[in-house]
C-alpha cells in the first residue's frame, strides 16, 4: 500500500511488550500520570535499545582490519 513492511516482527513485538507492560501496570496501580510519564520514558529507552541484529559494527571493523 504505502511501502510499509515490518522486517522483524518478533523484535517489534518484544519492544512493544517492554514499553507497554510497565506503563500499563504503573497507570493501573497508581492512577497518577506523575508516575506514568517517567515509566514511559524509561520504557522507550529500553525498548529502543533492543536490536534484532546479532552482528555489531565492532565485529565488522575487527574483521576488516585482519587483527585476531
PDB file of N, CA, C, O and CB in Angstrom:
ATOM      1  N   UNK A   1       0.825  -1.178   0.000  1.00  0.00           N
ATOM      2  CA  UNK A   1       0.000   0.000   0.000  1.00  0.00           C
ATOM      3  C   UNK A   1       0.870   1.244   0.000  1.00  0.00           C
ATOM      4  O   UNK A   1       0.884   1.979  -0.987  1.00  0.00           O
ATOM      5  CB  UNK A   1      -0.939  -0.003   1.195  1.00  0.00           C
ATOM      6  N   UNK A   2       1.602   1.500   1.088  1.00  0.00           N
ATOM      7  CA  UNK A   2       2.468   2.659   1.165  1.00  0.00           C
ATOM      8  C   UNK A   2       3.924   2.258   1.232  1.00  0.00           C
ATOM      9  O   UNK A   2       4.777   3.102   1.507  1.00  0.00           O
ATOM     10  CB  UNK A   2       2.109   3.501   2.359  1.00  0.00           C
ATOM     11  N   UNK A   3       4.232   1.008   0.991  1.00  0.00           N
ATOM     12  CA  UNK A   3       5.596   0.543   1.086  1.00  0.00           C
ATOM     13  C   UNK A   3       6.009   0.242   2.517  1.00  0.00           C
ATOM     14  O   UNK A   3       7.201   0.158   2.812  1.00  0.00           O
ATOM     15  CB  UNK A   3       6.519   1.557   0.494  1.00  0.00           C
ATOM     16  N   UNK A   4       5.043   0.080   3.406  1.00  0.00           N
ATOM     17  CA  UNK A   4       5.321  -0.198   4.811  1.00  0.00           C
ATOM     18  C   UNK A   4       5.379  -1.707   5.012  1.00  0.00           C
ATOM     19  O   UNK A   4       4.423  -2.427   4.723  1.00  0.00           O
ATOM     20  CB  UNK A   4       4.244   0.445   5.734  1.00  0.00           C
ATOM     21  N   UNK A   5       6.509  -2.165   5.508  1.00  0.00           N
ATOM     22  CA  UNK A   5       6.682  -3.596   5.749  1.00  0.00           C
ATOM     23  C   UNK A   5       7.473  -3.772   7.043  1.00  0.00           C
ATOM     24  O   UNK A   5       8.476  -3.092   7.261  1.00  0.00           O
ATOM     25  CB  UNK A   5       7.406  -4.294   4.545  1.00  0.00           C
ATOM     26  N   UNK A   6       7.028  -4.669   7.882  1.00  0.00           N
ATOM     27  CA  UNK A   6       7.718  -4.941   9.141  1.00  0.00           C
ATOM     28  C   UNK A   6       8.767  -6.001   8.864  1.00  0.00           C
ATOM     29  O   UNK A   6       8.436  -7.137   8.525  1.00  0.00           O
ATOM     30  CB  UNK A   6       6.722  -5.404  10.267  1.00  0.00           C
ATOM     31  N   UNK A   7      10.049  -5.627   9.010  1.00  0.00           N
ATOM     32  CA  UNK A   7      11.142  -6.538   8.711  1.00  0.00           C
ATOM     33  C   UNK A   7      11.367  -7.557   9.812  1.00  0.00           C
ATOM     34  O   UNK A   7      11.657  -8.720   9.529  1.00  0.00           O
ATOM     35  CB  UNK A   7      12.403  -5.763   8.475  1.00  0.00           C
ATOM     36  N   UNK A   8      11.240  -7.143  11.051  1.00  0.00           N
ATOM     37  CA  UNK A   8      11.498  -8.027  12.183  1.00  0.00           C
ATOM     38  C   UNK A   8      10.296  -7.977  13.129  1.00  0.00           C
ATOM     39  O   UNK A   8      10.319  -7.242  14.116  1.00  0.00           O
ATOM     40  CB  UNK A   8      12.815  -7.621  12.926  1.00  0.00           C
ATOM     41  N   UNK A   9       9.245  -8.754  12.837  1.00  0.00           N
ATOM     42  CA  UNK A   9       8.042  -8.674  13.669  1.00  0.00           C
ATOM     43  C   UNK A   9       8.266  -9.155  15.107  1.00  0.00           C
ATOM     44  O   UNK A   9       7.631  -8.645  16.030  1.00  0.00           O
ATOM     45  CB  UNK A   9       6.938  -9.485  13.037  1.00  0.00           C
ATOM     46  N   UNK A  10       9.149 -10.116  15.305  1.00  0.00           N
ATOM     47  CA  UNK A  10       9.413 -10.616  16.660  1.00  0.00           C
ATOM     48  C   UNK A  10      10.076  -9.525  17.513  1.00  0.00           C
ATOM     49  O   UNK A  10       9.697  -9.322  18.666  1.00  0.00           O
ATOM     50  CB  UNK A  10      10.315 -11.883  16.608  1.00  0.00           C
ATOM     51  N   UNK A  11      11.047  -8.839  16.953  1.00  0.00           N
ATOM     52  CA  UNK A  11      11.716  -7.749  17.671  1.00  0.00           C
ATOM     53  C   UNK A  11      10.736  -6.623  17.972  1.00  0.00           C
ATOM     54  O   UNK A  11      10.773  -6.043  19.057  1.00  0.00           O
ATOM     55  CB  UNK A  11      12.907  -7.212  16.855  1.00  0.00           C
ATOM     56  N   UNK A  12       9.873  -6.313  17.037  1.00  0.00           N
ATOM     57  CA  UNK A  12       8.865  -5.276  17.240  1.00  0.00           C
ATOM     58  C   UNK A  12       7.922  -5.660  18.370  1.00  0.00           C
ATOM     59  O   UNK A  12       7.576  -4.817  19.197  1.00  0.00           O
ATOM     60  CB  UNK A  12       8.075  -5.030  15.948  1.00  0.00           C
ATOM     61  N   UNK A  13       7.506  -6.902  18.416  1.00  0.00           N
ATOM     62  CA  UNK A  13       6.618  -7.363  19.471  1.00  0.00           C
ATOM     63  C   UNK A  13       7.298  -7.278  20.840  1.00  0.00           C
ATOM     64  O   UNK A  13       6.670  -6.878  21.821  1.00  0.00           O
ATOM     65  CB  UNK A  13       6.165  -8.797  19.192  1.00  0.00           C
ATOM     66  N   UNK A  14       8.556  -7.647  20.907  1.00  0.00           N
ATOM     67  CA  UNK A  14       9.307  -7.549  22.166  1.00  0.00           C
ATOM     68  C   UNK A  14       9.408  -6.093  22.615  1.00  0.00           C
ATOM     69  O   UNK A  14       9.230  -5.794  23.796  1.00  0.00           O
ATOM     70  CB  UNK A  14      10.722  -8.159  22.008  1.00  0.00           C
ATOM     71  N   UNK A  15       9.692  -5.188  21.683  1.00  0.00           N
ATOM     72  CA  UNK A  15       9.776  -3.762  22.024  1.00  0.00           C
ATOM     73  C   UNK A  15       8.440  -3.236  22.547  1.00  0.00           C
ATOM     74  O   UNK A  15       8.405  -2.475  23.514  1.00  0.00           O
ATOM     75  CB  UNK A  15      10.216  -2.946  20.799  1.00  0.00           C
ATOM     76  N   UNK A  16       7.358  -3.636  21.917  1.00  0.00           N
ATOM     77  CA  UNK A  16       6.031  -3.185  22.347  1.00  0.00           C
ATOM     78  C   UNK A  16       5.728  -3.688  23.754  1.00  0.00           C
ATOM     79  O   UNK A  16       5.205  -2.943  24.583  1.00  0.00           O
ATOM     80  CB  UNK A  16       4.945  -3.667  21.362  1.00  0.00           C
ATOM     81  N   UNK A  17       6.056  -4.949  24.024  1.00  0.00           N
ATOM     82  CA  UNK A  17       5.803  -5.511  25.357  1.00  0.00           C
ATOM     83  C   UNK A  17       6.664  -4.826  26.410  1.00  0.00           C
ATOM     84  O   UNK A  17       6.187  -4.527  27.505  1.00  0.00           O
ATOM     85  CB  UNK A  17       6.070  -7.024  25.364  1.00  0.00           C
ATOM     86  N   UNK A  18       7.940  -4.576  26.082  1.00  0.00           N
ATOM     87  CA  UNK A  18       8.845  -3.928  27.036  1.00  0.00           C
ATOM     88  C   UNK A  18       8.359  -2.523  27.381  1.00  0.00           C
ATOM     89  O   UNK A  18       8.536  -2.075  28.514  1.00  0.00           O
ATOM     90  CB  UNK A  18      10.272  -3.866  26.468  1.00  0.00           C
ATOM     91  N   UNK A  19       7.760  -1.834  26.445  1.00  0.00           N
ATOM     92  CA  UNK A  19       7.277  -0.478  26.694  1.00  0.00           C
ATOM     93  C   UNK A  19       5.878  -0.495  27.314  1.00  0.00           C
ATOM     94  O   UNK A  19       5.616   0.254  28.255  1.00  0.00           O
ATOM     95  CB  UNK A  19       7.266   0.329  25.390  1.00  0.00           C
ATOM     96  N   UNK A  20       4.988  -1.328  26.805  1.00  0.00           N
ATOM     97  CA  UNK A  20       3.579  -1.263  27.194  1.00  0.00           C
ATOM     98  C   UNK A  20       3.291  -1.848  28.570  1.00  0.00           C
ATOM     99  O   UNK A  20       2.547  -1.246  29.344  1.00  0.00           O
ATOM    100  CB  UNK A  20       2.749  -1.974  26.179  1.00  0.00           C
ATOM    101  N   UNK A  21       3.852  -2.989  28.889  1.00  0.00           N
ATOM    102  CA  UNK A  21       3.507  -3.667  30.139  1.00  0.00           C
ATOM    103  C   UNK A  21       3.846  -2.822  31.376  1.00  0.00           C
ATOM    104  O   UNK A  21       2.973  -2.640  32.225  1.00  0.00           O
ATOM    105  CB  UNK A  21       4.232  -5.006  30.217  1.00  0.00           C
ATOM    106  N   UNK A  22       5.074  -2.296  31.519  1.00  0.00           N
ATOM    107  CA  UNK A  22       5.337  -1.478  32.712  1.00  0.00           C
ATOM    108  C   UNK A  22       4.493  -0.200  32.779  1.00  0.00           C
ATOM    109  O   UNK A  22       4.063   0.210  33.857  1.00  0.00           O
ATOM    110  CB  UNK A  22       6.801  -1.107  32.755  1.00  0.00           C
ATOM    111  N   UNK A  23       4.263   0.415  31.638  1.00  0.00           N
ATOM    112  CA  UNK A  23       3.481   1.658  31.625  1.00  0.00           C
ATOM    113  C   UNK A  23       2.035   1.368  32.004  1.00  0.00           C
ATOM    114  O   UNK A  23       1.437   2.106  32.787  1.00  0.00           O
ATOM    115  CB  UNK A  23       3.547   2.337  30.233  1.00  0.00           C
ATOM    116  N   UNK A  24       1.475   0.302  31.455  1.00  0.00           N
ATOM    117  CA  UNK A  24       0.096  -0.055  31.786  1.00  0.00           C
ATOM    118  C   UNK A  24      -0.028  -0.431  33.261  1.00  0.00           C
ATOM    119  O   UNK A  24      -0.983  -0.031  33.926  1.00  0.00           O
ATOM    120  CB  UNK A  24      -0.386  -1.214  30.900  1.00  0.00           C
ATOM    121  N   UNK A  25       0.931  -1.197  33.770  1.00  0.00           N
ATOM    122  CA  UNK A  25       0.892  -1.604  35.177  1.00  0.00           C
ATOM    123  C   UNK A  25       0.989  -0.381  36.098  1.00  0.00           C
ATOM    124  O   UNK A  25       0.258  -0.280  37.084  1.00  0.00           O
ATOM    125  CB  UNK A  25       2.040  -2.596  35.484  1.00  0.00           C
ATOM    126  N   UNK A  26       1.889   0.539  35.770  1.00  0.00           N
ATOM    127  CA  UNK A  26       2.047   1.745  36.592  1.00  0.00           C
ATOM    128  C   UNK A  26       0.769   2.585  36.551  1.00  0.00           C
ATOM    129  O   UNK A  26       0.339   3.094  37.586  1.00  0.00           O
ATOM    130  CB  UNK A  26       3.258   2.584  36.107  1.00  0.00           C
ATOM    131  N   UNK A  27       0.167   2.736  35.397  1.00  0.00           N
ATOM    132  CA  UNK A  27      -1.060   3.520  35.279  1.00  0.00           C
ATOM    133  C   UNK A  27      -2.200   2.854  36.040  1.00  0.00           C
ATOM    134  O   UNK A  27      -2.997   3.533  36.688  1.00  0.00           O
ATOM    135  CB  UNK A  27      -1.443   3.703  33.805  1.00  0.00           C
ATOM    136  N   UNK A  28      -2.280   1.541  35.965  1.00  0.00           N
ATOM    137  CA  UNK A  28      -3.367   0.824  36.624  1.00  0.00           C
ATOM    138  C   UNK A  28      -3.242   0.881  38.140  1.00  0.00           C
ATOM    139  O   UNK A  28      -4.234   1.115  38.830  1.00  0.00           O
ATOM    140  CB  UNK A  28      -3.397  -0.622  36.163  1.00  0.00           C
ATOM    141  N   UNK A  29      -2.049   0.672  38.663  1.00  0.00           N
ATOM    142  CA  UNK A  29      -1.880   0.583  40.109  1.00  0.00           C
ATOM    143  C   UNK A  29      -1.798   1.948  40.813  1.00  0.00           C
ATOM    144  O   UNK A  29      -2.235   2.071  41.957  1.00  0.00           O
ATOM    145  CB  UNK A  29      -0.641  -0.207  40.412  1.00  0.00           C
ATOM    146  N   UNK A  30      -1.254   2.957  40.159  1.00  0.00           N
ATOM    147  CA  UNK A  30      -1.104   4.247  40.828  1.00  0.00           C
ATOM    148  C   UNK A  30      -2.211   5.242  40.510  1.00  0.00           C
ATOM    149  O   UNK A  30      -2.527   6.091  41.343  1.00  0.00           O
ATOM    150  CB  UNK A  30       0.208   4.847  40.461  1.00  0.00           C
ATOM    151  N   UNK A  31      -2.800   5.158  39.337  1.00  0.00           N
ATOM    152  CA  UNK A  31      -3.828   6.103  38.893  1.00  0.00           C
ATOM    153  C   UNK A  31      -3.304   7.544  38.872  1.00  0.00           C
ATOM    154  O   UNK A  31      -4.083   8.489  38.996  1.00  0.00           O
ATOM    155  CB  UNK A  31      -5.056   6.009  39.805  1.00  0.00           C
ATOM    156  N   UNK A  32      -1.985   7.712  38.716  1.00  0.00           N
ATOM    157  CA  UNK A  32      -1.375   9.045  38.671  1.00  0.00           C
ATOM    158  C   UNK A  32      -0.489   9.176  37.442  1.00  0.00           C
ATOM    159  O   UNK A  32       0.362   8.321  37.193  1.00  0.00           O
ATOM    160  CB  UNK A  32      -0.557   9.318  39.952  1.00  0.00           C
ATOM    161  N   UNK A  33      -0.682  10.237  36.676  1.00  0.00           N
ATOM    162  CA  UNK A  33       0.136  10.476  35.498  1.00  0.00           C
ATOM    163  C   UNK A  33       1.566  10.830  35.867  1.00  0.00           C
ATOM    164  O   UNK A  33       2.472  10.667  35.049  1.00  0.00           O
ATOM    165  CB  UNK A  33      -0.468  11.579  34.659  1.00  0.00           C
ATOM    166  N   UNK A  34       1.784  11.307  37.072  1.00  0.00           N
ATOM    167  CA  UNK A  34       3.121  11.697  37.524  1.00  0.00           C
ATOM    168  C   UNK A  34       4.080  10.508  37.450  1.00  0.00           C
ATOM    169  O   UNK A  34       5.255  10.688  37.133  1.00  0.00           O
ATOM    170  CB  UNK A  34       3.065  12.251  38.964  1.00  0.00           C
ATOM    171  N   UNK A  35       3.607   9.323  37.732  1.00  0.00           N
ATOM    172  CA  UNK A  35       4.451   8.136  37.704  1.00  0.00           C
ATOM    173  C   UNK A  35       4.474   7.463  36.333  1.00  0.00           C
ATOM    174  O   UNK A  35       5.420   6.746  36.008  1.00  0.00           O
ATOM    175  CB  UNK A  35       3.980   7.151  38.744  1.00  0.00           C
ATOM    176  N   UNK A  36       3.455   7.689  35.545  1.00  0.00           N
ATOM    177  CA  UNK A  36       3.358   7.030  34.240  1.00  0.00           C
ATOM    178  C   UNK A  36       4.347   7.624  33.243  1.00  0.00           C
ATOM    179  O   UNK A  36       4.967   6.884  32.479  1.00  0.00           O
ATOM    180  CB  UNK A  36       1.932   7.143  33.692  1.00  0.00           C
ATOM    181  N   UNK A  37       4.502   8.925  33.237  1.00  0.00           N
ATOM    182  CA  UNK A  37       5.380   9.573  32.266  1.00  0.00           C
ATOM    183  C   UNK A  37       6.842   9.157  32.399  1.00  0.00           C
ATOM    184  O   UNK A  37       7.460   8.844  31.382  1.00  0.00           O
ATOM    185  CB  UNK A  37       5.272  11.061  32.407  1.00  0.00           C
ATOM    186  N   UNK A  38       7.427   9.136  33.592  1.00  0.00           N
ATOM    187  CA  UNK A  38       8.801   8.639  33.701  1.00  0.00           C
ATOM    188  C   UNK A  38       8.927   7.155  33.333  1.00  0.00           C
ATOM    189  O   UNK A  38       9.931   6.735  32.757  1.00  0.00           O
ATOM    190  CB  UNK A  38       9.313   8.856  35.114  1.00  0.00           C
ATOM    191  N   UNK A  39       7.902   6.369  33.670  1.00  0.00           N
ATOM    192  CA  UNK A  39       7.910   4.950  33.298  1.00  0.00           C
ATOM    193  C   UNK A  39       7.893   4.804  31.783  1.00  0.00           C
ATOM    194  O   UNK A  39       8.572   3.935  31.235  1.00  0.00           O
ATOM    195  CB  UNK A  39       6.703   4.212  33.920  1.00  0.00           C
ATOM    196  N   UNK A  40       7.139   5.629  31.118  1.00  0.00           N
ATOM    197  CA  UNK A  40       7.092   5.604  29.658  1.00  0.00           C
ATOM    198  C   UNK A  40       8.443   5.971  29.063  1.00  0.00           C
ATOM    199  O   UNK A  40       8.901   5.336  28.113  1.00  0.00           O
ATOM    200  CB  UNK A  40       6.014   6.557  29.141  1.00  0.00           C
ATOM    201  N   UNK A  41       9.077   6.990  29.619  1.00  0.00           N
ATOM    202  CA  UNK A  41      10.388   7.418  29.115  1.00  0.00           C
ATOM    203  C   UNK A  41      11.427   6.316  29.278  1.00  0.00           C
ATOM    204  O   UNK A  41      12.205   6.058  28.360  1.00  0.00           O
ATOM    205  CB  UNK A  41      10.854   8.687  29.842  1.00  0.00           C
ATOM    206  N   UNK A  42      11.446   5.668  30.430  1.00  0.00           N
ATOM    207  CA  UNK A  42      12.403   4.586  30.657  1.00  0.00           C
ATOM    208  C   UNK A  42      12.096   3.399  29.746  1.00  0.00           C
ATOM    209  O   UNK A  42      13.011   2.765  29.221  1.00  0.00           O
ATOM    210  CB  UNK A  42      12.381   4.146  32.133  1.00  0.00           C
ATOM    211  N   UNK A  43      10.825   3.103  29.560  1.00  0.00           N
ATOM    212  CA  UNK A  43      10.442   2.010  28.667  1.00  0.00           C
ATOM    213  C   UNK A  43      10.858   2.264  27.236  1.00  0.00           C
ATOM    214  O   UNK A  43      11.299   1.347  26.543  1.00  0.00           O
ATOM    215  CB  UNK A  43       8.955   1.787  28.725  1.00  0.00           C
ATOM    216  N   UNK A  44      10.724   3.496  26.788  1.00  0.00           N
ATOM    217  CA  UNK A  44      11.148   3.840  25.423  1.00  0.00           C
ATOM    218  C   UNK A  44      12.667   3.698  25.281  1.00  0.00           C
ATOM    219  O   UNK A  44      13.150   3.244  24.243  1.00  0.00           O
ATOM    220  CB  UNK A  44      10.708   5.284  25.064  1.00  0.00           C
ATOM    221  N   UNK A  45      13.418   4.082  26.309  1.00  0.00           N
ATOM    222  CA  UNK A  45      14.874   3.920  26.259  1.00  0.00           C
ATOM    223  C   UNK A  45      15.263   2.452  26.154  1.00  0.00           C
ATOM    224  O   UNK A  45      16.084   2.081  25.315  1.00  0.00           O
ATOM    225  CB  UNK A  45      15.524   4.545  27.497  1.00  0.00           C
ATOM    226  N   UNK A  46      14.673   1.618  27.005  1.00  0.00           N
ATOM    227  CA  UNK A  46      14.988   0.186  26.957  1.00  0.00           C
ATOM    228  C   UNK A  46      14.481  -0.455  25.671  1.00  0.00           C
ATOM    229  O   UNK A  46      15.184  -1.259  25.058  1.00  0.00           O
ATOM    230  CB  UNK A  46      14.387  -0.531  28.165  1.00  0.00           C
ATOM    231  N   UNK A  47      13.277  -0.109  25.265  1.00  0.00           N
ATOM    232  CA  UNK A  47      12.716  -0.684  24.050  1.00  0.00           C
ATOM    233  C   UNK A  47      13.485  -0.274  22.799  1.00  0.00           C
ATOM    234  O   UNK A  47      13.645  -1.066  21.870  1.00  0.00           O
ATOM    235  CB  UNK A  47      11.271  -0.278  23.913  1.00  0.00           C
ATOM    236  N   UNK A  48      13.955   0.960  22.786  1.00  0.00           N
ATOM    237  CA  UNK A  48      14.723   1.436  21.640  1.00  0.00           C
ATOM    238  C   UNK A  48      16.102   0.825  21.553  1.00  0.00           C
ATOM    239  O   UNK A  48      16.697   0.770  20.477  1.00  0.00           O
ATOM    240  CB  UNK A  48      14.846   2.918  21.691  1.00  0.00           C
ATOM    241  N   UNK A  49      16.611   0.368  22.677  1.00  0.00           N
ATOM    242  CA  UNK A  49      17.951  -0.217  22.657  1.00  0.00           C
ATOM    243  C   UNK A  49      17.954  -1.685  22.260  1.00  0.00           C
ATOM    244  O   UNK A  49      19.018  -2.256  22.018  1.00  0.00           O
ATOM    245  CB  UNK A  49      18.593  -0.065  24.007  1.00  0.00           C
ATOM    246  N   UNK A  50      16.777  -2.307  22.189  1.00  0.00           N
ATOM    247  CA  UNK A  50      16.708  -3.705  21.762  1.00  0.00           C
ATOM    248  C   UNK A  50      16.928  -3.752  20.260  1.00  0.00           C
ATOM    249  O   UNK A  50      16.229  -3.088  19.495  1.00  0.00           O
ATOM    250  CB  UNK A  50      15.337  -4.358  22.150  1.00  0.00           C
ATOM    251  N   UNK A  51      17.908  -4.545  19.849  1.00  0.00           N
ATOM    252  CA  UNK A  51      18.246  -4.652  18.439  1.00  0.00           C
ATOM    253  C   UNK A  51      18.175  -6.117  18.041  1.00  0.00           C
ATOM    254  O   UNK A  51      18.738  -6.974  18.723  1.00  0.00           O
ATOM    255  CB  UNK A  51      19.657  -4.058  18.147  1.00  0.00           C
ATOM    256  N   UNK A  52      17.495  -6.410  16.953  1.00  0.00           N
ATOM    257  CA  UNK A  52      17.344  -7.782  16.494  1.00  0.00           C
ATOM    258  C   UNK A  52      18.576  -8.321  15.792  1.00  0.00           C
ATOM    259  O   UNK A  52      18.718  -9.536  15.649  1.00  0.00           O
ATOM    260  CB  UNK A  52      16.176  -7.879  15.580  1.00  0.00           C
ATOM    261  N   UNK A  53      19.469  -7.447  15.352  1.00  0.00           N
ATOM    262  CA  UNK A  53      20.674  -7.899  14.661  1.00  0.00           C
ATOM    263  C   UNK A  53      21.678  -8.418  15.677  1.00  0.00           C
ATOM    264  O   UNK A  53      21.916  -7.785  16.705  1.00  0.00           O
ATOM    265  CB  UNK A  53      21.292  -6.757  13.818  1.00  0.00           C
ATOM    266  N   UNK A  54      22.268  -9.579  15.383  1.00  0.00           N
ATOM    267  CA  UNK A  54      23.257 -10.136  16.301  1.00  0.00           C
ATOM    268  C   UNK A  54      24.656  -9.651  15.974  1.00  0.00           C
ATOM    269  O   UNK A  54      25.552  -9.742  16.813  1.00  0.00           O
ATOM    270  CB  UNK A  54      23.215 -11.653  16.266  1.00  0.00           C
ATOM    271  N   UNK A  55      24.860  -9.138  14.775  1.00  0.00           N
ATOM    272  CA  UNK A  55      26.172  -8.660  14.357  1.00  0.00           C
ATOM    273  C   UNK A  55      26.282  -7.168  14.650  1.00  0.00           C
ATOM    274  O   UNK A  55      25.349  -6.416  14.369  1.00  0.00           O
ATOM    275  CB  UNK A  55      26.412  -8.943  12.852  1.00  0.00           C
ATOM    276  N   UNK A  56      27.387  -6.735  15.200  1.00  0.00           N
ATOM    277  CA  UNK A  56      27.570  -5.326  15.542  1.00  0.00           C
ATOM    278  C   UNK A  56      28.602  -4.684  14.624  1.00  0.00           C
ATOM    279  O   UNK A  56      29.300  -5.375  13.882  1.00  0.00           O
ATOM    280  CB  UNK A  56      27.997  -5.175  17.010  1.00  0.00           C
ATOM    281  N   UNK A  57      28.692  -3.374  14.679  1.00  0.00           N
ATOM    282  CA  UNK A  57      29.672  -2.639  13.892  1.00  0.00           C
ATOM    283  C   UNK A  57      31.089  -2.973  14.356  1.00  0.00           C
ATOM    284  O   UNK A  57      32.016  -3.001  13.546  1.00  0.00           O
ATOM    285  CB  UNK A  57      29.416  -1.126  13.992  1.00  0.00           C
ATOM    286  N   UNK A  58      31.258  -3.224  15.645  1.00  0.00           N
ATOM    287  CA  UNK A  58      32.573  -3.556  16.177  1.00  0.00           C
ATOM    288  C   UNK A  58      33.089  -4.854  15.551  1.00  0.00           C
ATOM    289  O   UNK A  58      34.275  -4.962  15.239  1.00  0.00           O
ATOM    290  CB  UNK A  58      32.517  -3.684  17.712  1.00  0.00           C
ATOM    291  N   UNK A  59      32.212  -5.829  15.367  1.00  0.00           N
ATOM    292  CA  UNK A  59      32.602  -7.086  14.737  1.00  0.00           C
ATOM    293  C   UNK A  59      33.027  -6.873  13.293  1.00  0.00           C
ATOM    294  O   UNK A  59      33.971  -7.508  12.823  1.00  0.00           O
ATOM    295  CB  UNK A  59      31.459  -8.088  14.799  1.00  0.00           C
ATOM    296  N   UNK A  60      32.336  -5.982  12.586  1.00  0.00           N
ATOM    297  CA  UNK A  60      32.689  -5.689  11.192  1.00  0.00           C
ATOM    298  C   UNK A  60      34.061  -5.030  11.109  1.00  0.00           C
ATOM    299  O   UNK A  60      34.881  -5.406  10.272  1.00  0.00           O
ATOM    300  CB  UNK A  60      31.627  -4.782  10.544  1.00  0.00           C
ATOM    301  N   UNK A  61      34.312  -4.056  11.967  1.00  0.00           N
ATOM    302  CA  UNK A  61      35.591  -3.344  11.939  1.00  0.00           C
ATOM    303  C   UNK A  61      36.733  -4.282  12.297  1.00  0.00           C
ATOM    304  O   UNK A  61      37.808  -4.183  11.706  1.00  0.00           O
ATOM    305  CB  UNK A  61      35.568  -2.148  12.902  1.00  0.00           C
ATOM    306  N   UNK A  62      36.537  -5.174  13.229  1.00  0.00           N
ATOM    307  CA  UNK A  62      37.576  -6.113  13.627  1.00  0.00           C
ATOM    308  C   UNK A  62      37.870  -7.108  12.508  1.00  0.00           C
ATOM    309  O   UNK A  62      39.023  -7.487  12.303  1.00  0.00           O
ATOM    310  CB  UNK A  62      37.164  -6.854  14.899  1.00  0.00           C
ATOM    311  N   UNK A  63      36.847  -7.527  11.794  1.00  0.00           N
ATOM    312  CA  UNK A  63      37.027  -8.493  10.699  1.00  0.00           C
ATOM    313  C   UNK A  63      37.759  -7.852   9.532  1.00  0.00           C
ATOM    314  O   UNK A  63      38.558  -8.516   8.871  1.00  0.00           O
ATOM    315  CB  UNK A  63      35.668  -9.044  10.229  1.00  0.00           C
ATOM    316  N   UNK A  64      37.503  -6.572   9.263  1.00  0.00           N
ATOM    317  CA  UNK A  64      38.146  -5.888   8.143  1.00  0.00           C
ATOM    318  C   UNK A  64      39.608  -5.573   8.419  1.00  0.00           C
ATOM    319  O   UNK A  64      40.417  -5.539   7.493  1.00  0.00           O
ATOM    320  CB  UNK A  64      37.404  -4.612   7.821  1.00  0.00           C
ATOM    321  N   UNK A  65      39.958  -5.342   9.682  1.00  0.00           N
ATOM    322  CA  UNK A  65      41.333  -4.955   9.990  1.00  0.00           C
ATOM    323  C   UNK A  65      42.289  -6.147   9.923  1.00  0.00           C
ATOM    324  O   UNK A  65      43.495  -5.969   9.749  1.00  0.00           O
ATOM    325  CB  UNK A  65      41.398  -4.315  11.372  1.00  0.00           C
ATOM    326  N   UNK A  66      41.758  -7.349  10.059  1.00  0.00           N
ATOM    327  CA  UNK A  66      42.604  -8.537   9.971  1.00  0.00           C
ATOM    328  C   UNK A  66      43.306  -8.871  11.263  1.00  0.00           C
ATOM    329  O   UNK A  66      44.058  -9.845  11.316  1.00  0.00           O
ATOM    330  CB  UNK A  66      43.617  -8.358   8.901  1.00  0.00           C
ATOM    331  N   UNK A  67      43.086  -8.091  12.316  1.00  0.00           N
ATOM    332  CA  UNK A  67      43.684  -8.379  13.613  1.00  0.00           C
ATOM    333  C   UNK A  67      42.913  -9.492  14.296  1.00  0.00           C
ATOM    334  O   UNK A  67      41.683  -9.464  14.355  1.00  0.00           O
ATOM    335  CB  UNK A  67      43.713  -7.119  14.498  1.00  0.00           C
ATOM    336  N   UNK A  68      43.646 -10.479  14.814  1.00  0.00           N
ATOM    337  CA  UNK A  68      42.963 -11.568  15.511  1.00  0.00           C
ATOM    338  C   UNK A  68      43.618 -11.818  16.835  1.00  0.00           C
ATOM    339  O   UNK A  68      43.189 -12.701  17.579  1.00  0.00           O
ATOM    340  CB  UNK A  68      42.959 -12.844  14.676  1.00  0.00           C
TER     341      UNK A  68
END
